[in-house]
Amino acid sequence: MGIITMQLVCDTCKKVILEKEGEEHLMNERFPITGEEAKKLDLEHRGHECHIEAVEKSQ
């Protein structure tokens, strides 16, 4: 079994912009971001359509 990783994907840019490892984030239905990450997202992706995916990566 692999590692569960949550990915924040920008549909507008068509790329993964953040990744967070850990199944606990999935179970808590949260995608935690730091203040620094929030500022960067606001600058680079404001107004873009984004979604979160849970993927399993092999070890």
C-alpha distances in whole Angstrom, upper triangle without the diagonal:
4,7,9,12,16,18,22,23,27,28,31,30,27,25,22,25,22,19,17,14,13,12,16,18,16,17,21,21,22,22,24,26,28,32,32,29,31,34,33,31,35,36,34,33,36,36,33,31,27,24,21,18,14,12,8,8,7,8
4,7,9,13,15,19,20,24,25,28,27,24,22,19,21,19,15,14,11,11,11,15,16,15,16,19,19,20,19,21,23,25,29,29,26,28,31,29,28,31,33,31,30,32,33,30,28,25,22,18,15,12,9,6,5,4,5
4,6,10,12,16,18,22,24,27,25,23,20,17,18,16,12,11,7,7,8,12,12,12,14,16,17,17,16,17,19,22,25,25,22,25,28,26,25,28,30,28,27,30,31,28,26,22,20,16,14,10,8,5,5,6,7
4,7,10,13,16,19,21,24,23,21,18,15,17,14,10,9,6,6,6,9,9,8,11,13,13,14,13,15,17,20,23,23,21,22,26,24,23,26,28,26,25,27,28,25,23,19,16,13,10,7,6,5,6,9,10
4,6,10,12,16,18,21,20,18,15,12,13,10,7,6,4,6,7,10,9,9,12,14,13,12,10,12,14,17,20,20,17,19,22,20,19,22,24,22,21,23,25,22,20,16,14,10,8,6,5,6,7,10,12
4,7,10,13,15,18,18,16,13,10,11,8,6,5,6,8,8,10,8,7,11,12,10,9,7,10,12,15,18,18,15,16,20,18,16,19,22,20,18,20,21,19,17,13,10,7,6,4,6,9,10,14,15
4,6,10,12,15,14,12,10,6,7,6,4,7,9,11,12,14,11,11,14,15,13,11,9,11,12,15,17,17,13,15,18,16,14,17,19,17,15,17,18,16,14,10,8,5,5,6,7,11,11,15,17
4,7,10,12,12,11,9,6,6,5,6,9,12,14,15,16,13,12,16,16,13,11,8,11,10,14,16,15,12,12,15,13,10,13,16,13,11,14,15,12,11,7,6,5,7,9,11,14,15,19,20
4,6,9,8,7,6,4,6,7,9,12,15,17,18,19,16,15,19,19,16,15,12,14,14,17,18,18,14,14,17,14,11,14,16,13,11,13,14,10,9,5,5,6,7,11,12,15,16,20,22
4,5,5,6,6,6,7,9,12,15,18,20,21,23,19,19,22,22,19,17,14,16,15,18,19,18,14,14,16,13,10,12,13,10,8,10,10,7,6,4,7,9,11,14,15,19,19,23,25
4,6,5,7,9,10,13,15,18,21,23,23,25,21,20,24,24,20,19,17,19,19,21,22,21,18,17,19,17,13,15,16,13,10,12,11,7,5,5,7,10,12,15,16,20,21,24,27
4,6,8,11,11,14,17,20,23,26,27,28,24,24,27,27,23,22,19,21,20,22,22,21,18,18,18,16,13,14,14,11,9,11,9,6,6,7,10,14,15,19,20,23,24,27,30
4,6,9,9,13,16,19,22,25,26,28,24,24,27,27,24,22,19,21,19,21,22,20,17,17,18,15,12,14,14,10,8,12,11,8,9,9,12,14,15,19,19,22,22,26,28
4,7,9,12,15,18,21,23,24,26,23,22,26,26,23,22,19,21,20,22,23,22,18,19,20,17,14,17,17,13,11,14,14,10,10,9,11,13,13,16,16,19,19,23,25
4,6,9,11,15,17,20,22,24,21,20,24,24,21,20,17,19,17,20,21,19,16,17,18,15,13,16,16,12,11,15,15,12,11,10,11,12,12,15,14,17,17,20,22
4,6,7,11,14,17,18,20,17,17,21,21,19,17,14,15,14,17,19,17,13,15,17,14,12,15,16,13,12,15,16,13,12,9,10,9,10,12,12,15,14,18,19
4,7,11,14,17,19,20,17,17,21,21,18,16,13,13,12,14,15,13,10,11,13,10,8,12,13,10,9,13,14,12,12,9,10,10,12,14,14,17,17,20,21
4,7,10,13,16,17,14,15,18,18,16,13,10,10,9,11,13,12,9,11,13,11,9,13,14,12,12,15,17,14,14,11,11,9,11,12,13,15,15,18,19
4,7,10,12,14,11,12,16,16,15,12,9,10,10,12,15,14,11,13,16,14,13,17,18,16,15,18,20,17,17,13,12,9,10,10,10,12,12,15,16
4,7,9,10,8,10,13,13,12,10,7,8,9,11,15,15,12,14,17,16,15,18,20,19,18,20,22,20,19,15,14,11,11,9,10,12,12,15,15
4,7,9,8,9,12,13,13,12,10,11,12,14,18,18,15,18,21,20,19,22,24,22,22,24,26,23,22,18,16,13,12,10,10,10,10,12,12
4,5,6,7,9,11,12,11,10,11,13,16,20,20,18,20,23,22,21,24,26,25,24,26,28,26,24,20,18,14,13,10,11,10,11,13,13
4,5,5,6,9,10,10,11,12,15,18,22,23,20,22,25,25,23,26,28,27,26,27,28,26,24,21,18,14,12,9,10,10,12,14,15
4,5,5,6,8,9,10,11,14,17,20,22,20,21,24,24,23,25,28,28,26,27,28,27,25,21,18,15,14,12,14,14,16,18,18
4,6,5,6,5,6,8,11,14,17,19,17,17,21,21,19,22,25,24,22,24,25,23,21,18,15,11,12,10,12,13,15,18,19
4,5,5,6,8,10,14,17,20,22,19,19,23,23,21,23,26,25,23,24,25,23,21,17,14,10,10,7,10,12,14,17,19
4,5,8,10,13,16,19,22,24,22,22,26,26,24,26,29,28,26,27,28,26,24,20,17,14,13,11,13,14,17,20,21
4,5,9,10,14,17,20,22,20,20,23,24,22,24,27,27,25,25,26,25,23,19,17,14,14,13,16,17,20,22,23
4,7,10,13,17,19,21,19,18,22,22,20,22,25,24,22,22,23,21,19,16,13,10,11,11,14,16,19,22,23
4,6,9,13,15,17,15,14,18,19,17,18,22,22,19,20,21,20,18,15,12,10,12,11,15,17,19,22,23
4,7,10,13,14,12,12,15,16,13,16,19,18,16,17,19,17,16,13,11,8,10,10,13,16,17,21,22
4,7,10,12,10,10,14,14,13,15,18,18,17,18,20,19,18,15,14,11,14,14,16,18,19,22,23
4,7,8,6,6,10,11,10,12,15,15,14,15,18,17,17,14,14,13,15,16,18,20,21,24,24
4,5,5,6,9,10,11,12,14,15,16,16,19,19,20,17,18,16,19,19,21,23,23,26,26
4,5,5,6,9,10,11,12,14,15,15,18,19,20,18,19,18,21,22,24,26,26,30,29
4,5,5,6,9,10,11,12,14,15,18,18,20,18,19,19,21,22,24,26,26,29,28
4,5,5,6,9,10,10,11,13,16,16,17,15,16,15,18,19,21,23,23,26,26
4,5,5,6,9,10,10,10,14,14,15,14,15,15,18,20,22,25,25,28,29
4,5,5,6,9,10,10,14,14,17,16,18,18,21,23,25,28,28,31,31
4,5,5,6,8,10,13,13,16,14,17,17,20,22,23,26,25,29,29
4,5,5,5,7,10,10,12,11,13,14,17,19,21,24,24,27,28
4,6,6,5,9,10,12,12,15,16,20,22,24,27,28,31,32
4,6,6,10,11,14,14,17,19,22,25,26,29,29,32,33
4,6,9,9,12,12,15,17,20,22,24,27,26,30,31
4,6,5,8,9,12,14,17,20,22,25,25,29,30
4,6,9,10,13,16,19,22,24,28,28,32,33
4,7,9,13,16,19,23,25,28,29,33,35
4,6,10,13,16,20,22,25,26,30,32
4,7,11,14,17,19,23,24,28,30
4,7,10,14,16,19,21,25,27
4,7,10,13,17,18,22,24
4,7,10,13,15,19,21
4,6,10,12,16,18
4,7,10,13,16
4,6,10,13
4,7,9
4,6
4
